[in-house]
């Protein structure tokens, strides 16, 4: 079976709540990791690196 390496990219458009112990980036990552794990039988493998994009909002 061919392995499919999967990366998770999370994004939050404002800084609000980013300093919380568990924030929306964490929630996004959890959901994606669970889905990738559910596809293990198809050869999906989660890469260990985190790709987080917090607070991309551009100030006018």
N, C-alpha and C positions, 0 to 999 in steps of 0.2 A: 504494500500500500504506500502510495506517495504521501509524504508529510506536507502539510500546509502550515507554514509558520505565520502566526497571527499576532499583530501588534494592536494595542488598544490606545486610541487617541481620545482624550477627554478635553472638553472645552467648557469654560464658563465665561460669560460676556461681561461680568462685573466682579469687583473685588468683594462685594457683600458676602459675608459668611465664609470666606476662604480660610480664615484663621480658626474656624471651629474644629473640634477634634475629628468630627466626621462631616465632610461637606459634600456638595453635589458631584465634585470630581471623584470622590471615593465611591459614591453611589453608582455613578456611571461605570466606573471600573469594575465594581462588583457584578453588575448585571452583565456586562460584556464577558467577563471572565467565566461566569456561570454558563453563558451560551457557548463559548468556545469549549468549555469542559463537556458540554452536552454533545458536542460534535467530535469528540475524541475518536469515536468509532469510524469517522470519515478521515482520520489522520490529522485533524487540527491540533496544533501545538501552540500554546501561549508563550510569546517571548517574555523574558523577565523584565525588560526595560519598561518604565512608565513614560508615556508621552502626554504630559499635562499642559494645557494651555489655559491658564487662569488669568482672568481680567484682561481680555483683549480689547475692551471698550476704548475707543478713541475719544478723548475729551475734545469738545468743540473749541 
